[in-house]
Amino acid sequence: MFKRITLKEASSYIAEGLKKGAFLTVKSKDKVNTMTIGWGFTGVLWQKEVFCAFVRPSRYTFKLIEKADSYTVSIPLKKDLSKELRLCGTLSGESVDKIKEFNLKLLPGETVDSPGIEDCDLILECKIIYKAPIERNAIPGEIKVSFYPHGDFHHMYIGEITAIRMKTENLGFESSATTS
C-alpha cells in the first residue's frame, strides 16, 4: 500500500536513495521507458515544490521526455533493485523493453500520465514546468573534463511535484498526509 507523504517527510529518503540510483520513468503517447538516474534534486521554484532531473540527448528517454508533460522518479529503499538499476542504466529502451525484460511492475500515476515503478518504495510524480539544455560555457572546466568528455551535455527537466507516494507497510513509517 502506498500513502501520500510530504516533501519534508520524503527529503532524506530522496537524498539517500539517489546515491544508490533511482528510476526516471516517462510515458509519451503509448510508449513508456525507464532509465537509471543518480543525479537530481528537490527544491522550491516559483512557489512550487520541484524535482530537477537531468537527461542526456543521446538517451532514448530524451526522445520521450521531450514530447511528454510528466515523469516519475521511483526510488527503491528496502528492496534490492541494484541489478535492474545497473541494467536500466546501460541498455537502451530503443532496443529493449526494460519494463518487460526486467519484470518491473508499473504503478499508474495518480496525478500524471507517466507511471511509477511499483517495486520501489518511494515515487515522486512530476509535471514538467521547465526544460532547457545545460549551458556548456557556464560549466567549470574540471567538471566538463570529468563528466562530459564527449560533449554530451545534459538537458534539465524541472518538474512540479504533484504527488509523493511511499510504501509504508515495509518501512514502519507513518505520515500525517492523506492515504491514497
Buried (B, 14 or more C-beta within 10 A) or exposed (E): EBBBBEBEBBEEBBEEBBEBBBBBBBBBEEBBBBBBBEEBEBEEEEEBBBBBBBBBEEBBBBBBBBEBBBBBBBBBBEEEBEEBBEBBBEBBBEEBEBBEEBEBEBBEBBBBBBBBBBBBBBBBBBBBBEBEEEEEEEBEEEEBEEEBEEEEBBBBBBBBBBBBBBBBEEEEBEBEBEEE
